[in-house]
């Protein structure tokens, strides 16, 4: 297992380097610049600004300098938020996104796996059909449609939750964003769990366990659940990325001061250093979480290590 973990860590390094390189050069060669506006700046002012941020140097020198700063944990200064660094802006927004993202991910796993297991155990009954029909509705409804519907029903009509904002980050401010961010993946996890559980329950080793006279619930939770969760664990990586990227839409709609909304503002303001910093952060989290998922899979199924 230790060799497998070390291997995954070393595999992540070139992936991270490619991500940093692509982000840097795509931003550098994008049309316009962070300081372009409707009123063009005088050449002397533009030259001073470029010198301040090192934009007057060759691109290759800028790239090497940027890599060196990344290795020191320095994402550079923000081009639009004066006197703020990218590290400071990310540090102020990340806790909000982390809190909502973690809640959405945990909610997704618990609810999705639970209703998927129930649907599998009640295969071809009205309970199964009801759960799967509801799950299909969750799959086809994107978050930018679901979020306004949640606001209209639960905020405007019923008045149970606020329509947006963060304030103290209490449950009432998190409930609708978490549901809007996770419903698609709850439905997907439910479908994956149901299909995998049905297939596992029809396996030969489950038939053997039944022939030994073991109770049905013991068979399900002791023998069937672990192999049935392999496809579920495999999908955790894409689900995590989907929840993180979905925060861009959800945080903008609900007015949450998180990474997603910060990224949108940075893109509109052409704050290239901030866009690159957030892209690298999300890429790092994606690579890290995929590595964790691979390690979990290797723990559940030792054949994967080889």
C-alpha positions as CSV (number, residue, x, y, z in Angstrom):
1,X,0.0,0.0,0.0
2,X,2.8,2.4,0.8
3,X,4.4,1.9,-2.6
4,X,1.0,2.6,-4.2
5,X,0.6,5.9,-2.3
6,X,4.1,7.0,-3.2
7,X,3.4,6.2,-6.9
8,X,0.2,8.2,-6.9
9,X,2.0,11.2,-5.4
10,X,4.8,11.1,-8.0
11,X,2.2,10.7,-10.8
12,X,0.4,13.9,-9.6
13,X,3.5,16.1,-9.9
14,X,3.7,16.2,-13.8
15,X,0.0,16.7,-13.9
16,X,0.2,19.7,-11.7
17,X,3.1,21.1,-13.7
18,X,1.1,20.8,-16.9
19,X,-1.9,22.6,-15.3
20,X,0.3,25.5,-14.1
21,X,1.9,25.8,-17.5
22,X,-1.3,25.8,-19.4
23,X,-2.9,28.3,-17.0
24,X,0.0,30.6,-17.3
25,X,0.4,30.7,-21.0
26,X,-3.4,30.8,-21.7
27,X,-3.7,33.9,-19.5
28,X,-0.6,35.5,-20.9
29,X,-1.7,35.1,-24.6
30,X,-5.4,36.0,-24.0
31,X,-6.6,39.1,-25.8
32,X,-6.5,42.3,-23.8
33,X,-4.8,42.8,-20.4
34,X,-5.8,43.5,-16.8
35,X,-5.3,47.2,-17.2
36,X,-7.2,47.8,-20.4
37,X,-10.2,50.1,-20.0
38,X,-12.5,52.3,-22.1
39,X,-10.0,55.2,-21.6
40,X,-6.6,54.1,-22.8
41,X,-3.8,54.8,-20.3
42,X,-0.8,57.0,-21.3
43,X,2.2,55.0,-22.5
44,X,4.3,56.1,-19.5
45,X,1.7,55.0,-17.0
46,X,1.2,51.6,-18.7
47,X,5.0,51.1,-18.8
48,X,5.2,51.8,-15.0
49,X,2.3,49.4,-14.3
50,X,3.9,46.7,-16.4
51,X,7.3,47.2,-14.7
52,X,5.6,47.0,-11.2
53,X,4.0,43.6,-12.0
54,X,6.9,42.3,-14.1
55,X,4.9,42.2,-17.3
56,X,7.6,44.0,-19.2
57,X,9.9,41.0,-19.0
58,X,10.0,38.2,-21.6
59,X,7.3,35.6,-21.2
60,X,9.8,32.9,-20.5
61,X,11.3,34.9,-17.6
62,X,7.8,35.6,-16.2
63,X,7.0,31.9,-16.4
64,X,10.2,30.8,-14.5
65,X,9.6,33.5,-11.9
66,X,6.0,32.4,-11.5
67,X,7.0,28.8,-11.0
68,X,9.5,29.9,-8.3
69,X,6.8,31.8,-6.5
70,X,4.4,28.9,-6.7
71,X,7.0,26.6,-5.1
72,X,7.2,29.1,-2.2
73,X,3.4,29.2,-1.9
74,X,3.1,32.7,-3.4
75,X,0.4,33.1,-6.0
76,X,1.3,36.7,-6.7
77,X,-0.4,40.0,-6.3
78,X,-4.0,40.7,-7.6
79,X,-4.1,43.0,-10.6
80,X,-7.5,44.5,-9.7
81,X,-7.8,44.3,-5.9
82,X,-5.2,46.9,-4.9
83,X,-3.0,46.1,-2.0
84,X,-4.2,42.5,-1.9
85,X,-2.4,39.3,-2.8
86,X,-4.0,36.3,-4.4
87,X,-3.2,34.3,-1.3
88,X,-5.2,36.8,0.9
89,X,-8.2,36.8,-1.4
90,X,-8.3,33.0,-1.7
91,X,-7.8,32.7,2.1
92,X,-10.8,34.9,2.8
93,X,-13.1,33.1,0.3
94,X,-12.0,29.5,0.6
95,X,-13.6,28.8,4.1
96,X,-17.0,29.7,2.7
97,X,-16.6,27.4,-0.4
98,X,-15.0,24.7,1.8
99,X,-17.9,24.7,4.3
100,X,-20.6,24.6,1.6
101,X,-18.7,22.1,-0.6
102,X,-18.0,19.7,2.3
103,X,-21.7,19.9,3.4
104,X,-22.9,19.3,-0.1
105,X,-20.5,16.3,-0.6
106,X,-21.4,14.6,2.7
107,X,-25.1,15.2,1.9
108,X,-24.6,13.7,-1.5
109,X,-22.9,10.6,-0.3
110,X,-25.2,9.9,2.6
111,X,-28.5,10.5,0.8
112,X,-27.4,9.1,-2.6
113,X,-26.1,5.8,-1.2
114,X,-29.0,5.4,1.2
115,X,-31.8,5.8,-1.3
116,X,-29.9,3.8,-3.9
117,X,-29.5,0.9,-1.5
118,X,-33.2,1.1,-0.5
119,X,-34.2,1.1,-4.2
120,X,-32.0,-2.0,-4.8
121,X,-33.4,-3.9,-1.8
122,X,-37.0,-3.0,-3.0
123,X,-36.2,-3.8,-6.6
124,X,-39.2,-3.6,-9.0
125,X,-41.5,-2.3,-6.3
126,X,-43.3,1.1,-6.2
127,X,-40.5,2.3,-3.8
128,X,-37.9,1.5,-6.4
129,X,-39.8,3.2,-9.2
130,X,-40.5,6.3,-7.1
131,X,-36.9,6.7,-6.0
132,X,-35.6,6.3,-9.6
133,X,-38.1,8.6,-11.1
134,X,-37.2,11.3,-8.6
135,X,-33.5,10.6,-9.2
136,X,-34.1,11.0,-13.0
137,X,-35.6,14.5,-12.3
138,X,-32.5,15.4,-10.4
139,X,-30.2,14.3,-13.2
140,X,-32.0,16.3,-15.9
141,X,-32.4,19.6,-13.9
142,X,-29.2,21.7,-14.0
143,X,-28.2,23.8,-11.0
144,X,-28.8,27.2,-12.8
145,X,-32.5,26.1,-13.2
146,X,-32.8,24.4,-9.8
147,X,-31.4,27.2,-7.8
148,X,-34.0,29.9,-8.8
149,X,-36.8,27.3,-8.3
150,X,-35.5,26.6,-4.8
151,X,-35.4,30.4,-4.1
152,X,-38.9,30.9,-5.4
153,X,-40.5,28.0,-3.5
154,X,-38.6,28.0,-0.2
155,X,-37.7,31.7,0.1
156,X,-40.4,33.7,-1.7
157,X,-43.4,31.5,-1.2
158,X,-42.8,29.6,2.0
159,X,-40.3,32.0,3.6
160,X,-38.4,29.1,5.3
161,X,-34.9,30.2,4.1
162,X,-33.2,33.4,3.0
163,X,-32.9,33.9,-0.7
164,X,-29.2,34.6,-0.5
165,X,-26.3,36.0,1.5
166,X,-24.0,34.4,4.0
167,X,-24.0,36.4,7.2
168,X,-22.9,33.9,9.9
169,X,-22.9,30.9,7.6
170,X,-25.6,29.2,9.7
171,X,-27.8,26.3,8.6
172,X,-30.6,28.5,7.1
173,X,-28.0,30.2,4.8
174,X,-26.4,26.9,3.7
175,X,-29.5,24.8,3.2
176,X,-30.6,25.9,-0.3
177,X,-27.1,26.3,-1.7
178,X,-26.2,22.8,-0.5
179,X,-29.3,21.3,-2.0
180,X,-28.9,23.2,-5.3
181,X,-25.2,22.1,-5.5
182,X,-25.7,18.4,-4.6
183,X,-29.1,17.3,-6.0
184,X,-27.6,16.2,-9.4
185,X,-25.0,14.1,-7.7
186,X,-27.4,12.6,-5.1
187,X,-29.4,11.3,-8.1
188,X,-26.3,10.0,-9.8
189,X,-25.0,8.3,-6.7
190,X,-28.5,6.7,-6.1
191,X,-28.5,5.2,-9.6
192,X,-25.0,3.9,-9.4
193,X,-25.5,2.4,-5.9
194,X,-28.8,0.8,-7.0
195,X,-27.3,-0.8,-10.1
196,X,-24.2,-2.0,-8.3
197,X,-26.1,-3.4,-5.4
198,X,-28.5,-5.3,-7.6
199,X,-25.6,-6.8,-9.5
200,X,-23.8,-7.8,-6.3
201,X,-27.0,-9.3,-4.7
202,X,-27.2,-11.6,-7.8
203,X,-23.6,-12.8,-7.5
204,X,-22.7,-16.4,-6.7
205,X,-21.1,-15.6,-3.3
206,X,-24.3,-13.9,-2.2
207,X,-26.3,-17.0,-3.2
208,X,-23.8,-19.1,-1.2
209,X,-24.3,-16.9,1.9
210,X,-28.1,-17.3,1.5
211,X,-27.7,-21.1,1.2
212,X,-25.8,-21.1,4.6
213,X,-28.9,-19.6,6.2
214,X,-27.5,-16.2,7.0
215,X,-30.0,-13.4,7.6
216,X,-30.8,-11.1,4.7
217,X,-29.7,-7.9,6.5
218,X,-26.5,-9.6,7.6
219,X,-25.8,-10.6,4.0
220,X,-26.5,-7.1,2.7
221,X,-24.4,-5.1,5.2
222,X,-21.6,-7.6,5.8
223,X,-21.1,-9.2,2.4
224,X,-22.8,-7.1,-0.3
225,X,-22.3,-3.5,0.7
226,X,-18.5,-3.4,0.4
227,X,-18.1,-4.7,-3.2
228,X,-21.2,-2.7,-4.2
229,X,-19.5,0.5,-3.1
230,X,-16.6,0.2,-5.5
231,X,-18.3,2.1,-8.4
232,X,-19.6,4.6,-5.9
233,X,-16.1,5.3,-4.6
234,X,-14.8,5.5,-8.2
235,X,-17.4,8.3,-8.9
236,X,-16.4,10.3,-5.9
237,X,-13.6,12.1,-7.8
238,X,-15.8,13.4,-10.6
239,X,-18.6,14.2,-8.1
240,X,-16.2,16.3,-6.0
241,X,-15.0,18.2,-9.1
242,X,-18.5,18.7,-10.2
243,X,-19.5,20.1,-6.9
244,X,-16.5,22.5,-6.8
245,X,-17.1,23.8,-10.3
246,X,-20.8,24.0,-9.7
247,X,-20.1,26.4,-6.9
248,X,-19.4,29.0,-9.5
249,X,-23.1,29.1,-10.5
250,X,-24.5,28.5,-7.0
251,X,-22.4,31.1,-5.3
252,X,-23.2,33.7,-7.9
253,X,-27.0,33.0,-7.7
254,X,-27.1,33.0,-3.9
255,X,-24.6,35.8,-3.5
256,X,-22.1,33.8,-1.4
257,X,-18.6,35.2,-0.9
258,X,-16.8,32.0,-1.9
259,X,-14.2,30.9,-4.4
260,X,-16.7,30.4,-7.2
261,X,-18.0,34.0,-7.1
262,X,-14.5,35.3,-6.7
263,X,-13.5,33.4,-9.8
264,X,-16.3,34.9,-11.8
265,X,-15.4,38.4,-10.7
266,X,-11.8,37.8,-11.5
267,X,-12.6,36.6,-15.0
268,X,-14.8,39.7,-15.7
269,X,-12.1,42.0,-14.3
270,X,-9.4,40.2,-16.3
271,X,-7.5,39.7,-13.0
272,X,-5.2,37.1,-14.6
273,X,-3.2,36.3,-11.5
274,X,-6.3,35.7,-9.5
275,X,-7.8,33.5,-12.2
276,X,-4.6,31.5,-12.4
277,X,-4.4,31.1,-8.6
278,X,-7.9,29.8,-8.3
279,X,-7.5,27.5,-11.3
280,X,-4.3,26.0,-9.8
281,X,-6.0,25.7,-6.4
282,X,-9.0,23.8,-7.8
283,X,-6.7,21.7,-10.0
284,X,-4.6,20.8,-6.9
285,X,-7.8,19.8,-5.0
286,X,-9.0,17.7,-7.9
287,X,-5.7,15.9,-8.2
288,X,-5.5,15.4,-4.4
289,X,-9.0,14.1,-4.1
290,X,-8.6,11.7,-7.0
291,X,-5.4,10.4,-5.4
292,X,-7.4,9.8,-2.1
293,X,-10.2,8.0,-4.1
294,X,-7.6,5.8,-5.8
295,X,-6.1,4.9,-2.3
296,X,-9.6,4.1,-1.0
297,X,-10.3,1.9,-4.0
298,X,-6.9,0.1,-3.5
299,X,-7.9,-0.4,0.2
300,X,-11.3,-1.8,-0.7
301,X,-10.0,-3.9,-3.6
302,X,-6.3,-5.0,-3.2
303,X,-6.2,-6.1,-6.9
304,X,-6.1,-2.4,-7.9
305,X,-2.7,-1.9,-6.3
306,X,-1.1,-4.1,-8.9
